[in-house]
Amino acid sequence: MEILGSTFDDSVFSEARDRVSVSLSSYNAKLCEPEWFCESAALDTDDSLEKQKVFKFRGDLAVRQGNYQKALDAYSICLEWIADNNLTIRRDVLEGMARCCTRLGQRGRALDLADLLSKEASNTCHLISLLLLKVSIYQHFGGVQSKVSSLQQLCSLLPFNPWHWYNLGQTCLQLLEGDRTTVGKCSPQRCKPAEKQNDGETEEQQETAELDEDIWLKACACFIRTRLLLRILRQQQSSFVLQRSESTLQVTDEVLRRLNPKETTLQTLTEVMSEDLIPEKMREDYQDGESLATVCVQSFRDRWWNKISLTGVLKTDGCHNITQISSKS
């Protein structure tokens, strides 16, 4: 009896046909001196691709040297030589120009370039790069609210990336504190929601207190989500990657201690923020490069904040009055 797969076709052992030998012309590799593109002779060519490379390399080198105006000038010229179908290099150069404008204090032009990139985005990889660019622009110019919006979109696109949640939590603390203090240095007094005045409280004061409570809750949720994700991921990490996760976990625990949510609030938020942390679902997360037409990202408010609001959880601030959680985003 023949074992399945144990027989072979006779043609496997037949002689190979004689092949016509083709003599290939010799190839001489091009040797380039370091920073060859900085020489004026590098532009002695009519090849548009070569000119594109020269100015792109000049721009990249200037960025590395911290000369952002020189880099911006080089990128601007490079853009003129990029072929219409070379979208990858075009996006790379436009992003480089936007980052240079940011460093040079040109907020309007940086955002205009970001808007141009958004119009040409065709997949999730493009969108993620664009959002990261916007985060850096808003962070440089102090646009905390706009930064929050971009980070929320990043968390919706990449819900299992702990670093976007960590950054979002840090930005919520900046809103709560009203300055640029870092995560590890938030004061317990400012990290907590402000106490409402029972007598003579103005409408503006009440709205401010409610807003502080809302931001406080979001900060708690973001750091809880960060802690949950890091605890899952560290099982697969080692070396400096694991060290970074452990260090961030320590900071996250410290921030949550300072935010000081009630045990019931902490438990409820943990349940809500961990609902989708299922290994099978995490493996099926959106992949970079997927067409935007096939991506349906649930809004951040619907996916997270409204769900928290529906739990009816109450929060308190130590000796302060217990208030109903605001559902505003």
C-alpha positions as CSV (number, residue, x, y, z in Angstrom):
1,M,0.0,0.0,0.0
2,E,1.3,3.4,-0.9
3,I,1.7,6.0,1.7
4,L,0.0,9.3,0.8
5,G,2.5,11.5,-0.8
6,S,5.2,8.9,-1.1
7,T,5.2,8.6,-4.9
8,F,7.0,11.0,-7.2
9,D,6.5,12.1,-10.8
10,D,9.1,10.7,-13.1
11,S,9.6,14.2,-14.5
12,V,11.3,15.2,-11.3
13,F,14.3,13.1,-12.2
14,S,14.5,14.0,-15.9
15,E,17.5,15.8,-17.2
16,A,17.1,19.6,-17.2
17,R,16.9,21.2,-20.6
18,D,19.9,23.0,-21.9
19,R,19.5,26.6,-21.3
20,V,20.9,29.3,-23.5
21,S,23.6,31.1,-21.7
22,V,23.3,34.9,-21.7
23,S,26.3,37.0,-21.1
24,L,25.5,39.9,-18.9
25,S,27.3,43.2,-19.2
26,S,29.6,44.1,-16.3
27,Y,28.2,46.3,-13.6
28,N,30.2,48.9,-11.9
29,A,28.8,50.1,-8.6
30,K,28.7,53.9,-8.1
31,L,31.0,55.0,-5.4
32,C,30.0,58.2,-3.5
33,E,32.1,60.2,-1.2
34,P,30.6,61.2,2.2
35,E,28.1,64.1,1.8
36,W,28.7,64.0,-2.0
37,F,25.3,65.7,-2.4
38,C,26.6,68.9,-0.7
39,E,29.0,69.5,-3.6
40,S,27.9,71.9,-6.4
41,A,28.9,69.3,-8.9
42,A,26.1,67.0,-7.6
43,L,23.7,69.3,-9.6
44,D,25.5,69.0,-12.9
45,T,22.9,66.7,-14.3
46,D,19.7,66.9,-16.2
47,D,18.2,63.9,-14.4
48,S,15.3,65.1,-12.3
49,L,15.5,62.1,-10.0
50,E,19.1,62.8,-9.2
51,K,18.3,66.4,-8.4
52,Q,15.4,65.2,-6.2
53,K,17.9,63.0,-4.3
54,V,20.4,65.8,-3.9
55,F,18.0,68.2,-2.3
56,K,16.3,65.5,-0.2
57,F,19.6,64.5,1.2
58,R,20.6,68.1,1.9
59,G,17.4,68.7,3.7
60,D,17.8,65.5,5.8
61,L,21.3,66.5,6.7
62,A,20.3,70.0,7.7
63,V,17.6,68.7,10.0
64,R,20.1,66.4,11.7
65,Q,22.4,69.4,12.2
66,G,19.6,71.5,13.6
67,N,19.6,74.0,10.7
68,Y,15.8,74.0,10.1
69,Q,15.7,77.0,7.7
70,K,18.3,75.4,5.5
71,A,16.4,72.2,5.6
72,L,13.1,73.9,4.7
73,D,14.7,75.6,1.7
74,A,16.2,72.3,0.5
75,Y,12.9,70.4,0.9
76,S,11.0,73.2,-0.9
77,I,13.3,72.8,-3.9
78,C,13.1,69.0,-3.7
79,L,9.4,69.2,-3.9
80,E,9.6,70.8,-7.3
81,W,11.6,67.8,-8.7
82,I,9.4,65.0,-7.3
83,A,7.5,63.1,-10.0
84,D,3.7,63.2,-9.7
85,N,3.5,59.4,-9.1
86,N,6.1,59.4,-6.4
87,L,3.7,59.8,-3.5
88,T,5.9,58.3,-0.8
89,I,8.8,60.7,-1.2
90,R,6.3,63.6,-1.6
91,R,4.7,62.8,1.7
92,D,8.0,62.4,3.4
93,V,9.2,65.8,2.1
94,L,5.9,67.5,3.1
95,E,6.2,66.1,6.6
96,G,9.8,67.2,6.8
97,M,8.7,70.7,5.8
98,A,6.0,70.8,8.4
99,R,8.3,69.8,11.1
100,C,10.8,72.4,10.0
101,C,8.1,75.1,10.1
102,T,7.2,73.9,13.6
103,R,10.7,74.4,14.8
104,L,10.9,77.8,13.1
105,G,7.7,79.0,14.8
106,Q,5.7,79.0,11.6
107,R,2.5,77.5,13.1
108,G,0.2,78.5,10.2
109,R,2.4,77.1,7.5
110,A,3.0,73.9,9.5
111,L,-0.8,73.3,9.8
112,D,-1.3,74.1,6.2
113,L,1.2,71.4,5.2
114,A,-0.5,69.0,7.6
115,D,-3.9,69.7,5.9
116,L,-2.3,69.1,2.5
117,L,-1.1,65.7,3.8
118,S,-4.5,64.9,5.2
119,K,-6.1,65.4,1.7
120,E,-3.7,62.9,0.2
121,A,-4.0,60.3,2.9
122,S,-5.2,57.0,1.5
123,N,-4.6,54.4,4.2
124,T,-4.3,54.1,7.9
125,C,-0.5,54.3,7.8
126,H,-0.8,57.8,6.3
127,L,-3.4,58.8,8.8
128,I,-1.4,57.6,11.8
129,S,1.7,59.5,10.6
130,L,-0.4,62.6,10.0
131,L,-1.9,62.5,13.5
132,L,1.6,62.0,15.1
133,L,2.7,65.1,13.1
134,K,-0.3,67.1,14.4
135,V,0.4,66.0,17.9
136,S,4.0,67.3,17.7
137,I,2.8,70.6,16.1
138,Y,0.2,71.2,18.8
139,Q,2.6,70.3,21.6
140,H,5.2,72.7,20.3
141,F,2.7,75.6,20.2
142,G,0.8,74.8,23.3
143,G,-2.4,73.8,21.6
144,V,-3.5,71.4,24.3
145,Q,-7.1,71.0,23.3
146,S,-6.2,70.2,19.7
147,K,-3.5,67.8,20.9
148,V,-6.2,66.0,22.9
149,S,-8.3,65.6,19.8
150,S,-5.5,64.2,17.7
151,L,-4.5,61.8,20.5
152,Q,-8.1,60.6,20.8
153,Q,-8.1,59.8,17.1
154,L,-4.8,57.9,17.6
155,C,-6.3,55.9,20.5
156,S,-9.3,55.1,18.3
157,L,-7.1,53.9,15.4
158,L,-4.7,52.0,17.7
159,P,-6.6,51.2,20.8
160,F,-4.0,48.7,22.1
161,N,-1.0,51.1,22.0
162,P,-0.3,52.1,25.6
163,W,1.9,55.0,24.7
164,H,-0.9,57.0,23.0
165,W,-3.1,56.4,26.1
166,Y,-0.2,57.5,28.3
167,N,0.3,60.7,26.3
168,L,-3.4,61.4,26.3
169,G,-3.5,61.0,30.1
170,Q,-0.6,63.3,30.4
171,T,-2.3,65.9,28.2
172,C,-5.4,65.7,30.3
173,L,-3.3,66.5,33.4
174,Q,-2.0,69.5,31.6
175,L,-5.5,70.7,31.0
176,L,-6.4,70.0,34.6
177,E,-3.4,71.8,36.0
178,G,-3.5,74.7,33.5
179,D,0.2,74.6,32.8
180,R,2.9,72.3,31.3
181,T,3.9,70.3,34.4
182,T,4.9,66.8,33.7
183,V,3.0,63.7,34.6
184,G,5.2,62.7,37.5
185,K,5.1,66.1,39.1
186,C,1.4,66.9,39.3
187,S,0.4,68.3,42.7
188,P,-2.3,66.4,44.5
189,Q,-4.3,69.6,45.0
190,R,-4.5,70.5,41.3
191,C,-4.9,66.9,40.1
192,K,-8.1,66.6,42.1
193,P,-11.4,68.2,41.0
194,A,-12.1,71.6,42.6
195,E,-14.7,71.7,45.3
196,K,-17.9,73.4,44.5
197,Q,-19.1,76.3,46.6
198,N,-22.5,75.9,48.1
199,D,-23.1,79.6,48.7
200,G,-22.6,82.4,46.2
201,E,-21.2,80.1,43.5
202,T,-21.4,81.7,40.0
203,E,-22.5,79.8,36.9
204,E,-19.0,80.2,35.5
205,Q,-17.5,78.7,38.6
206,Q,-19.9,75.8,38.5
207,E,-19.1,75.1,34.8
208,T,-15.3,75.3,35.6
209,A,-15.7,72.8,38.4
210,E,-17.7,70.4,36.2
211,L,-15.1,70.7,33.5
212,D,-12.3,69.9,36.0
213,E,-14.3,66.9,37.2
214,D,-14.7,65.7,33.6
215,I,-11.0,66.1,32.8
216,W,-10.1,64.4,36.1
217,L,-12.2,61.4,35.2
218,K,-10.7,61.2,31.7
219,A,-7.2,61.3,33.1
220,C,-8.0,58.5,35.5
221,A,-9.5,56.4,32.6
222,C,-6.4,57.0,30.4
223,F,-3.9,56.0,33.0
224,I,-6.0,52.9,34.0
225,R,-6.0,51.9,30.3
226,T,-2.3,52.5,30.1
227,R,-1.7,50.3,33.1
228,L,-3.9,47.5,31.8
229,L,-2.1,47.4,28.4
230,L,1.4,47.6,29.8
231,R,0.7,44.7,32.1
232,I,-0.4,42.6,29.2
233,L,2.5,43.6,26.9
234,R,5.3,43.2,29.4
235,Q,4.7,39.4,29.4
236,Q,6.2,39.4,25.9
237,Q,9.0,42.0,26.5
238,S,12.6,41.9,27.7
239,S,15.7,44.0,28.0
240,F,15.3,47.8,27.8
241,V,11.8,47.5,26.3
242,L,10.6,45.8,29.5
243,Q,12.5,48.3,31.6
244,R,10.7,51.2,29.9
245,S,7.3,49.5,30.5
246,E,8.1,48.9,34.2
247,S,9.3,52.5,34.6
248,T,6.1,53.8,33.0
249,L,4.0,51.5,35.2
250,Q,5.5,52.9,38.3
251,V,4.8,56.5,37.1
252,T,1.3,55.5,36.2
253,D,0.6,54.0,39.6
254,E,2.0,57.1,41.2
255,V,-0.2,59.4,39.1
256,L,-3.3,57.4,39.9
257,R,-2.5,57.5,43.6
258,R,-2.3,61.3,43.3
259,L,-5.6,61.5,41.3
260,N,-7.0,59.5,44.2
261,P,-10.2,58.0,42.7
262,K,-12.6,56.1,45.1
263,E,-12.2,52.3,45.0
264,T,-15.6,52.0,43.4
265,T,-14.7,54.5,40.7
266,L,-11.4,52.7,40.1
267,Q,-13.1,49.3,39.8
268,T,-15.8,50.6,37.4
269,L,-13.3,52.4,35.2
270,T,-11.1,49.3,35.1
271,E,-14.0,47.2,34.0
272,V,-15.0,49.6,31.2
273,M,-11.5,50.2,29.9
274,S,-10.7,46.5,29.8
275,E,-13.8,45.2,28.0
276,D,-12.1,44.9,24.6
277,L,-8.8,43.6,25.9
278,I,-9.3,40.1,24.6
279,P,-6.2,38.4,23.0
280,E,-8.2,37.3,19.9
281,K,-9.6,40.8,19.4
282,M,-6.2,42.4,20.0
283,R,-4.7,40.3,17.2
284,E,-7.4,41.5,14.8
285,D,-6.7,45.2,15.4
286,Y,-6.4,47.4,12.3
287,Q,-3.2,46.9,10.4
288,D,-1.1,49.7,9.0
289,G,-1.6,50.3,5.3
290,E,-5.3,49.3,5.3
291,S,-7.5,51.4,3.0
292,L,-9.3,54.2,4.8
293,A,-12.4,53.2,2.9
294,T,-12.6,50.0,4.9
295,V,-11.8,51.5,8.3
296,C,-14.7,52.4,10.5
297,V,-13.4,54.0,13.6
298,Q,-16.0,54.5,16.3
299,S,-15.9,58.0,17.7
300,F,-13.8,58.3,20.9
301,R,-16.8,59.7,22.8
302,D,-19.1,56.8,21.8
303,R,-16.4,54.2,22.4
304,W,-15.2,55.3,25.8
305,W,-16.7,58.4,27.5
306,N,-20.4,57.7,26.9
307,K,-19.9,54.1,28.0
308,I,-18.4,55.3,31.3
309,S,-21.3,57.8,31.7
310,L,-23.8,55.0,31.2
311,T,-22.4,53.1,34.1
312,G,-23.7,55.7,36.5
313,V,-20.5,55.6,38.5
314,L,-19.9,58.3,41.1
315,K,-16.6,60.0,41.8
316,T,-15.5,61.8,44.9
317,D,-12.5,63.8,45.9
318,G,-11.6,62.7,49.4
319,C,-13.6,65.0,51.8
320,H,-15.3,66.8,48.8
321,N,-18.9,66.3,47.8
322,I,-19.8,63.3,45.5
323,T,-21.0,64.5,42.2
324,Q,-22.5,62.8,39.2
325,I,-20.0,62.2,36.4
326,S,-20.4,64.6,33.5
327,S,-20.9,63.0,30.1
328,K,-19.3,65.8,28.2
329,S,-16.3,64.9,26.1
